[in-house]
């Protein structure tokens, strides 16, 4: 039986991958908990996850703070004395705590010949430093532990929201909806869908009002919502219901004018939602890339994830298009965008991602860039979005979604002076993004 000494930390996933990689059911945990960790309840969730995997909590040692080696030594002294002959090995996990914390842990357990255990961010590996530090550490990739998305969410007080249609697509069979998606496979269909959406978005609402008699035919769903809002006003004419009625009426008018303009222009509604199609196509390509080039740091890939607080699973807190879970517990979100991007929306989603994962979680935006279509009006909008995001987020955090074997350079029509733009493949961008995590 082994003992793992863990310092409770606000980055709750940090300690767990190296422990779960080498621990066996029945091994024990000693939690070292500062007053701040106790008040913020940092121990309960990781303790529950470790116990779920068969580990046993031996004790919780509480002290005012963990940055004082003397305080750590005196607090842990009695436990260390009793532990000397009880365990085959004692591992001091140094992912939690402050800079002076490992000094105190080593000093407290020096009579027990402890080993140091540490999990790296990049590359995704762990190291075991031998007792006395007389030899180089044993460094290895994660191959054994099964820590995954549901565990990481639980560590931070989140869960899958009620009604979430999340799918674990790797390692797993290719789901039917991804297999059947035509976008990204049928070239003519893909380009036509972009044309449809561009034409649909280009029509602005007409200036004159729409006759009341036409509303139920032009915008039936919006009209029904407006009626339901009026019913609430009939029950109670309070400020909130008056405000709702006002806003809903304006919305009805705007939608009706645009619907009338679309009818006049002869523009039909697109045959599919391009955002959903793009998400499925990107997910399929990520999975295909992993099939062809298995990445040892990738634990799983998920699509369609909606998360909520554990206390309110019915309230969706955030939605993620494609989540890549690394074996060191880091989350990557691939956010698929086929139109203009709201920077504030991106920032909010990244904030939620880090709340649900860790401060090391990263968001990446995927934008379709089909270079054979550089002459089309809809391509210009995507080209502009790509370069705007690269300026804001950095080149590596914007991945072009490309067509297989498309030209890697393109020019925009009528540009003065002519300029040539480079576009590497989606797979090369994904490889570069995850290369630092490869053991």
C-alpha positions as CSV (number, residue, x, y, z in Angstrom):
1,X,0.0,0.0,0.0
2,X,1.3,3.5,-1.0
3,X,0.6,6.9,0.5
4,X,0.2,10.0,-1.6
5,X,0.5,13.4,0.1
6,X,-1.6,16.0,-1.8
7,X,-1.8,19.8,-1.1
8,X,-5.3,21.0,-1.7
9,X,-5.3,23.7,-4.5
10,X,-7.8,25.8,-6.3
11,X,-6.7,24.2,-9.6
12,X,-8.4,21.0,-8.6
13,X,-7.4,18.8,-11.6
14,X,-3.6,19.5,-11.2
15,X,-2.9,16.8,-8.6
16,X,-5.0,14.0,-10.0
17,X,-3.5,12.7,-13.3
18,X,-0.1,11.7,-11.9
19,X,-1.7,10.1,-8.8
20,X,-4.3,8.1,-10.8
21,X,-1.5,7.0,-13.2
22,X,0.5,5.1,-10.6
23,X,-1.9,4.5,-7.8
24,X,-3.7,1.2,-7.1
25,X,-7.1,0.7,-5.4
26,X,-6.6,0.8,-1.6
27,X,-3.7,3.2,-1.7
28,X,-4.1,6.1,0.7
29,X,-4.3,9.9,0.5
30,X,-3.1,12.5,3.0
31,X,-4.6,15.9,2.2
32,X,-2.7,18.9,3.3
33,X,-5.3,21.7,3.6
34,X,-4.7,25.4,4.3
35,X,-7.3,27.6,5.9
36,X,-8.1,29.1,2.5
37,X,-8.5,25.7,1.0
38,X,-10.9,24.7,3.8
39,X,-13.0,27.9,3.5
40,X,-13.2,27.5,-0.3
41,X,-13.9,23.8,-0.1
42,X,-11.1,22.9,-2.5
43,X,-10.7,19.3,-1.1
44,X,-14.1,17.8,-1.3
45,X,-14.5,17.3,-5.0
46,X,-11.0,15.9,-5.8
47,X,-11.3,13.7,-2.7
48,X,-14.6,12.3,-4.0
49,X,-13.1,11.7,-7.5
50,X,-10.1,9.9,-6.1
51,X,-12.3,7.8,-3.8
52,X,-14.4,6.9,-6.8
53,X,-11.3,5.4,-8.4
54,X,-10.6,3.3,-5.3
55,X,-8.3,5.4,-3.2
56,X,-8.8,5.9,0.5
57,X,-8.5,9.2,2.5
58,X,-6.2,8.5,5.4
59,X,-6.4,12.0,7.0
60,X,-6.8,15.7,6.3
61,X,-4.1,17.8,7.9
62,X,-5.2,21.4,8.3
63,X,-3.0,24.4,8.9
64,X,-3.2,28.2,8.4
65,X,-1.2,28.3,5.2
66,X,1.3,26.1,3.3
67,X,4.1,28.6,2.5
68,X,6.0,28.0,5.7
69,X,8.2,24.9,5.8
70,X,8.4,25.1,9.6
71,X,4.7,25.1,10.0
72,X,4.3,22.2,7.5
73,X,7.0,20.2,9.3
74,X,5.4,20.6,12.8
75,X,1.9,20.0,11.6
76,X,2.8,16.8,9.7
77,X,5.5,15.4,12.1
78,X,3.2,13.0,14.0
79,X,1.7,11.6,10.9
80,X,5.1,11.2,9.3
81,X,6.4,9.3,12.3
82,X,3.5,6.9,12.2
83,X,3.8,6.4,8.4
84,X,7.4,5.4,8.3
85,X,6.8,1.6,8.4
86,X,3.2,1.5,7.2
87,X,3.6,2.1,3.5
88,X,5.7,0.6,0.7
89,X,6.3,4.0,-0.8
90,X,5.3,7.6,0.1
91,X,4.8,10.1,-2.8
92,X,4.8,13.8,-2.2
93,X,2.7,15.3,-5.0
94,X,4.2,18.8,-5.7
95,X,1.6,20.2,-8.2
96,X,-0.3,22.0,-5.4
97,X,0.8,24.6,-2.9
98,X,3.3,27.4,-3.1
99,X,7.1,27.6,-3.9
100,X,8.1,26.8,-0.3
101,X,5.6,23.9,0.1
102,X,7.8,21.1,-1.3
103,X,10.6,22.1,1.1
104,X,8.2,21.7,4.1
105,X,6.9,18.4,2.8
106,X,10.4,17.0,2.2
107,X,11.5,18.0,5.6
108,X,8.4,16.6,7.3
109,X,8.8,13.2,5.7
110,X,12.5,13.0,5.4
111,X,12.7,9.9,7.6
112,X,10.3,8.0,5.3
113,X,12.5,8.2,2.2
114,X,9.7,10.0,0.2
115,X,9.6,10.3,-3.6
116,X,8.4,13.4,-5.4
117,X,5.6,13.0,-8.0
118,X,4.9,15.8,-10.4
119,X,2.6,16.2,-13.5
120,X,3.8,18.5,-16.3
121,X,1.7,20.7,-18.5
122,X,3.9,20.5,-21.6
123,X,4.6,17.8,-22.6
124,X,1.8,15.9,-21.0
125,X,4.0,13.6,-18.8
126,X,4.7,12.8,-15.2
127,X,7.9,12.4,-13.3
128,X,8.9,10.4,-10.2
129,X,11.9,11.9,-8.4
130,X,13.6,9.2,-6.3
131,X,14.3,9.5,-2.6
132,X,17.3,11.7,-1.8
133,X,17.3,13.0,-5.4
134,X,20.5,11.1,-6.1
135,X,19.3,9.9,-9.5
136,X,17.5,11.5,-12.5
137,X,13.7,11.3,-12.3
138,X,11.7,8.6,-14.1
139,X,9.7,10.5,-16.7
140,X,6.9,8.8,-18.6
141,X,3.7,9.6,-20.6
142,X,0.3,8.8,-19.2
143,X,-1.0,5.5,-20.5
144,X,-3.1,4.1,-17.7
145,X,-5.4,6.5,-15.9
146,X,-9.0,7.1,-17.1
147,X,-9.7,10.6,-15.8
148,X,-12.1,12.2,-18.4
149,X,-14.4,15.0,-19.0
150,X,-17.2,14.1,-16.5
151,X,-14.5,13.9,-13.7
152,X,-13.0,17.2,-14.7
153,X,-16.4,18.9,-14.7
154,X,-17.2,17.3,-11.3
155,X,-14.0,18.6,-9.8
156,X,-15.1,22.2,-10.5
157,X,-18.8,21.9,-9.5
158,X,-20.2,21.3,-13.0
159,X,-22.0,18.5,-14.8
160,X,-23.6,17.8,-18.2
161,X,-26.7,20.0,-18.4
162,X,-30.1,18.4,-18.5
163,X,-30.8,17.7,-22.2
164,X,-27.2,17.9,-23.3
165,X,-26.6,15.7,-26.3
166,X,-22.9,15.3,-25.8
167,X,-21.1,12.5,-27.7
168,X,-17.7,11.0,-26.9
169,X,-16.5,10.5,-30.5
170,X,-12.9,9.4,-29.6
171,X,-12.1,6.7,-28.8
172,X,-15.4,5.5,-30.2
173,X,-17.1,4.6,-33.4
174,X,-18.0,7.4,-35.8
175,X,-21.5,8.5,-34.9
176,X,-24.1,8.4,-37.6
177,X,-24.8,12.1,-37.7
178,X,-21.1,12.8,-38.3
179,X,-20.9,10.0,-40.9
180,X,-23.9,11.3,-42.8
181,X,-23.0,15.0,-42.8
182,X,-22.5,16.2,-46.4
183,X,-20.7,19.4,-45.5
184,X,-16.9,18.9,-45.8
185,X,-17.4,15.8,-48.0
186,X,-19.5,16.9,-51.0
187,X,-17.6,19.9,-52.4
188,X,-20.4,21.3,-54.5
189,X,-23.0,21.0,-51.7
190,X,-20.6,22.7,-49.2
191,X,-20.0,25.7,-51.5
192,X,-23.6,26.0,-52.4
193,X,-24.6,26.1,-48.7
194,X,-22.2,29.0,-48.1
195,X,-23.7,30.8,-51.1
196,X,-27.2,30.3,-49.7
197,X,-26.3,31.6,-46.3
198,X,-24.5,34.6,-47.8
199,X,-27.5,35.5,-50.0
200,X,-29.9,35.0,-47.0
201,X,-27.8,37.2,-44.7
202,X,-27.3,39.9,-47.4
203,X,-31.0,40.8,-47.6
204,X,-32.0,43.6,-45.2
205,X,-35.5,44.4,-44.0
206,X,-37.7,46.5,-46.2
207,X,-38.5,50.0,-44.9
208,X,-42.4,50.0,-45.1
209,X,-44.4,48.2,-42.5
210,X,-45.9,44.8,-43.1
211,X,-49.7,44.6,-43.0
212,X,-51.0,42.9,-39.8
213,X,-52.9,40.3,-41.9
214,X,-49.7,39.0,-43.4
215,X,-47.9,38.4,-40.1
216,X,-49.1,34.9,-39.3
217,X,-48.1,33.8,-42.8
218,X,-44.7,35.6,-43.0
219,X,-43.4,34.9,-39.5
220,X,-45.7,32.3,-37.9
221,X,-43.4,31.3,-35.0
222,X,-42.5,34.9,-34.1
223,X,-46.2,35.8,-34.4
224,X,-47.2,33.0,-31.9
225,X,-44.5,34.2,-29.4
226,X,-45.9,37.7,-29.7
227,X,-49.5,36.4,-28.9
228,X,-48.2,34.5,-25.9
229,X,-46.6,37.6,-24.6
230,X,-49.8,39.6,-25.0
231,X,-51.6,36.9,-23.0
232,X,-49.2,37.6,-20.1
233,X,-50.1,41.3,-20.3
234,X,-53.8,40.5,-20.0
235,X,-53.1,38.7,-16.7
236,X,-51.0,41.5,-15.2
237,X,-50.2,44.9,-16.6
238,X,-47.0,45.3,-14.6
239,X,-43.8,47.0,-15.8
240,X,-42.0,43.7,-16.7
241,X,-44.9,42.5,-18.9
242,X,-45.2,45.9,-20.5
243,X,-41.5,45.9,-21.3
244,X,-41.7,42.3,-22.7
245,X,-44.7,43.3,-24.9
246,X,-42.8,46.4,-26.2
247,X,-39.7,44.4,-27.1
248,X,-41.6,41.5,-28.5
249,X,-43.6,43.9,-30.8
250,X,-40.5,45.5,-32.1
251,X,-39.0,42.1,-32.7
252,X,-42.1,41.0,-34.6
253,X,-42.0,44.1,-36.8
254,X,-38.2,43.6,-37.6
255,X,-38.7,40.0,-38.5
256,X,-41.7,40.6,-40.6
257,X,-40.0,43.4,-42.6
258,X,-37.0,41.1,-43.3
259,X,-39.2,38.2,-44.2
260,X,-41.1,40.4,-46.7
261,X,-37.8,41.6,-48.2
262,X,-36.6,38.0,-48.6
263,X,-39.9,37.1,-50.3
264,X,-39.5,40.0,-52.7
265,X,-35.9,39.2,-53.5
266,X,-36.8,35.5,-54.2
267,X,-34.3,34.3,-51.7
268,X,-35.1,30.9,-50.2
269,X,-34.1,29.8,-46.7
270,X,-30.9,27.8,-46.7
271,X,-31.3,24.0,-46.9
272,X,-29.3,23.4,-43.6
273,X,-27.9,25.3,-40.7
274,X,-24.3,26.0,-41.7
275,X,-23.0,26.3,-38.1
276,X,-24.3,22.8,-37.2
277,X,-22.9,21.3,-40.4
278,X,-19.5,22.9,-39.8
279,X,-19.3,21.5,-36.3
280,X,-20.0,18.0,-37.5
281,X,-17.5,18.3,-40.3
282,X,-14.8,19.6,-38.0
283,X,-15.5,16.9,-35.4
284,X,-15.2,14.2,-38.1
285,X,-11.9,15.6,-39.4
286,X,-10.5,15.8,-35.8
287,X,-11.5,12.2,-35.2
288,X,-10.0,11.1,-38.6
289,X,-6.8,12.9,-37.8
290,X,-6.5,11.0,-34.5
291,X,-7.2,7.7,-36.3
292,X,-4.4,8.4,-38.7
293,X,-2.0,10.0,-36.2
294,X,-2.9,8.8,-32.6
295,X,-1.7,11.5,-30.2
296,X,-0.5,10.0,-26.9
297,X,-1.6,13.1,-24.9
298,X,-5.2,13.0,-26.1
299,X,-7.6,11.2,-23.7
300,X,-10.9,11.8,-25.5
301,X,-12.8,14.1,-27.9
302,X,-16.4,15.2,-27.3
303,X,-19.1,17.1,-29.3
304,X,-22.3,18.9,-28.4
305,X,-21.4,19.5,-24.8
306,X,-23.7,21.6,-22.6
307,X,-22.7,22.1,-19.0
308,X,-24.4,23.4,-15.9
309,X,-23.7,23.8,-12.2
310,X,-24.2,20.6,-10.3
311,X,-26.8,22.4,-8.1
312,X,-28.8,23.6,-11.1
313,X,-28.4,21.0,-13.9
314,X,-31.5,22.4,-15.7
315,X,-29.8,25.8,-16.4
316,X,-27.2,25.6,-19.2
317,X,-24.1,27.6,-18.2
318,X,-22.1,27.1,-21.4
319,X,-22.0,25.2,-24.7
320,X,-18.9,23.8,-26.4
321,X,-18.7,22.7,-30.0
322,X,-15.8,20.2,-29.8
323,X,-13.8,19.5,-26.7
324,X,-10.4,17.7,-26.7
325,X,-9.5,16.3,-23.3
326,X,-5.8,15.8,-22.7
327,X,-4.4,13.2,-20.3
328,X,-3.0,15.8,-18.0
329,X,-6.6,17.2,-17.6
330,X,-6.2,20.2,-19.9
331,X,-9.2,21.0,-22.1
332,X,-9.1,22.4,-25.6
333,X,-12.3,23.9,-27.1
334,X,-12.6,24.1,-30.9
335,X,-15.2,26.8,-31.5
336,X,-16.5,26.6,-35.1
337,X,-17.5,30.0,-36.7
338,X,-18.9,30.4,-40.2
339,X,-19.9,34.1,-39.9
340,X,-18.9,37.3,-38.0
341,X,-17.5,36.6,-34.6
342,X,-18.4,38.5,-31.4
343,X,-15.1,38.9,-29.4
344,X,-17.0,39.3,-26.2
345,X,-18.8,36.0,-26.7
346,X,-15.5,34.3,-27.3
347,X,-14.1,35.8,-24.1
348,X,-17.1,34.7,-22.1
349,X,-16.9,31.2,-23.4
350,X,-13.2,31.0,-22.6
351,X,-13.9,32.1,-19.1
352,X,-16.6,29.4,-18.7
353,X,-14.2,26.8,-20.2
354,X,-11.5,27.7,-17.6
355,X,-14.1,27.6,-14.8
356,X,-15.1,24.1,-15.8
357,X,-11.6,22.9,-16.5
358,X,-8.6,24.9,-15.3
359,X,-6.6,28.1,-16.0
360,X,-4.6,26.1,-18.6
361,X,-7.7,25.4,-20.8
362,X,-7.5,27.0,-24.2
363,X,-10.1,28.1,-26.8
364,X,-9.4,27.8,-30.5
365,X,-11.6,29.2,-33.3
366,X,-12.0,27.2,-36.5
367,X,-13.0,29.2,-39.6
368,X,-13.7,27.5,-43.1
369,X,-11.2,28.8,-45.7
370,X,-11.8,27.0,-49.0
371,X,-9.1,28.6,-51.3
372,X,-10.7,27.4,-54.5
373,X,-13.6,29.9,-53.7
374,X,-11.4,32.9,-53.2
375,X,-13.3,34.7,-56.0
376,X,-16.7,34.4,-54.3
377,X,-18.3,37.1,-52.2
378,X,-18.9,34.8,-49.2
379,X,-15.2,33.9,-49.1
380,X,-14.2,37.5,-48.5
381,X,-16.2,37.6,-45.2
382,X,-14.5,34.4,-43.9
383,X,-11.1,35.6,-45.0
384,X,-11.6,38.9,-43.1
385,X,-12.9,37.0,-40.0
386,X,-9.8,34.8,-40.1
387,X,-7.3,37.6,-40.1
388,X,-9.2,39.7,-37.6
389,X,-9.2,36.8,-35.2
390,X,-5.5,36.1,-35.8
391,X,-4.7,39.7,-34.8
392,X,-6.8,39.4,-31.7
393,X,-6.0,35.9,-30.5
394,X,-2.8,35.0,-32.2
395,X,-2.0,32.9,-35.3
396,X,-2.0,29.5,-33.5
397,X,-5.4,29.9,-31.9
398,X,-7.2,30.3,-35.3
399,X,-7.4,27.1,-37.4
400,X,-8.5,27.3,-41.0
401,X,-10.9,24.4,-41.9
402,X,-9.6,23.5,-45.3
403,X,-10.6,21.3,-48.2
404,X,-8.4,18.2,-48.7
405,X,-5.7,18.9,-51.4
406,X,-6.8,22.5,-51.9
407,X,-4.3,25.2,-53.1
408,X,-2.2,26.4,-50.1
409,X,-2.1,30.0,-51.5
410,X,-4.8,32.3,-52.8
411,X,-5.4,35.8,-54.0
412,X,-8.4,38.0,-53.5
413,X,-10.0,39.4,-56.7
414,X,-9.6,43.1,-57.6
415,X,-7.1,43.6,-54.8
416,X,-4.7,46.5,-55.4
417,X,-1.9,45.8,-55.1
418,X,-2.3,42.0,-55.5
419,X,-1.4,40.0,-52.5
420,X,-0.9,36.3,-52.0
421,X,-2.1,34.6,-48.8
422,X,-1.0,31.4,-47.3
423,X,-3.3,28.7,-45.9
424,X,-1.9,25.6,-44.4
425,X,-4.1,22.5,-44.0
426,X,-6.4,22.0,-41.0
427,X,-4.5,18.9,-40.0
428,X,-1.2,20.7,-39.9
429,X,-2.7,23.4,-37.8
430,X,-4.1,20.9,-35.4
431,X,-0.8,19.1,-35.2
432,X,1.0,22.3,-34.4
433,X,-1.5,23.2,-31.7
434,X,-1.1,20.0,-29.8
435,X,2.6,19.4,-30.6
436,X,3.9,20.9,-27.3
437,X,1.8,18.3,-25.4
438,X,3.2,15.3,-27.2
439,X,5.5,13.3,-25.0
